[in-house]
């Protein structure tokens, strides 16, 4: 079995994967007023008892940002502990690396990656052709996306009805991290495992370690 922890999305979630299928997804918190730190261990313990994860768990996957720094730190620390105690592989994957599986080379300059995270944090990731990587910009409001010269946006959250009028010439596609994993599981499982994972946290449009 594979356990994926989505630490980035507004409501963090466990997804349990077996036989290339998600057999269970479990929200760790149910609303924005609850704290992930208060419910993380209990949510995992419930899964462990129900599915005997101490015997069946083989791999761990976690997204490492950009996102809420608190959620990233808590999730990464917890999964690092599980990896060491169970002696199983842990793969920490940046959000942009998830969405790279969906973007063709011809569309890199035309497609932005919009990440909506906890604590109302928002990020737009834009490909830099010269440096051959994504520049991550922390934004205050959704409509700032229109300031970038892109034709398409891929996001981890559905388009809010209040934002639907912002887009006239931009196509918006939402797909969750867990859906991307299932569609690209073989490729993701070939990624190297890590023992030390640092969260990708953006402040003043700079990545902080």
Helices and strands as residue ranges (DSSP letters): E 2-6, E 13-18, E 21-27, H 36-51, H 53-56, E 59-63, H 69-86, E 89-93, H 95-99, G 100-102, G 105-107, E 111-116, G 118-120, E 122-128, E 133-139, G 142-147, E 152-155, G 161-166, E 171-174, H 177-183, H 185-189, E 201-203, E 206-208
